[in-house]
Amino acid sequence: MAGQAKKLIDAIIEQRAKGSKVLEGVVKTKLILKGIDPKNFTETTPDDPAVIGRLHELMAELR
């Protein structure tokens, strides 16, 4: 299922930013520093199990 990484990234950004455009930028920067650039993922990007696993780890860290 392509696009799962994009959905997870969007969920992380939505959960952390809570609608604030400023916080969206901060969360995106944190993701980039953790090695995941949100710009590189679209709905058609093939899912990489390593990236999906890393995103699940990040979601757990950010809670």
N, C-alpha and C positions, 0 to 999 in steps of 0.2 A: 504494500500500500504506500504509494508515493505521497509525500507531503506531511508525514507524521512529525518529522523534525520541526517543520514550520509551525504546525499546530502547537507543539510543546513550547517552542520559543515564544509564540504569541501568548500562550497561557501564562508563562513566567512573567512576561512584560506586563500583562494585564493585572496579574495578581500583585506584583510588587508596586506598580505605578499607580494603580487605582484611579486612572483617568487623568493624571497629571502629566502634561507634555514634558515638563522639566524632568520628572522622575523617570519617564520613558527613556530619555537620553542617558540618564545615569545607569539605568538597568542595562541598556544596550551596551554601554561602555564596559560595565562589569562582565557581561557575557563575552565581549571581545577580549578582555584581559584574561578570561578563563579559557580562551581558545576557540570560541564559537562566535563567528561573525553573522549576525542575523541577516545581513544583506546577501549572504551566499545561499540562502535557503528560500525556495518558493514552493508552491503547491505541487509542482512537477519534479522537484528534486528527489532522486531515488534515496530511499532510506538506507542509512548505514547503521548497522546495529551498534557500533562503537559510539557513534554520535548520539543515538537514542539513549544508550546507557548513560553517557555523560550528562545528558540533559535531565534524566531522572535523578542522578546524583545532585545536580545543581538545584533541582526543585526541592529536594530534601534539605540541602544546606540552607536554602533561602527561607525556609519556613520558620 
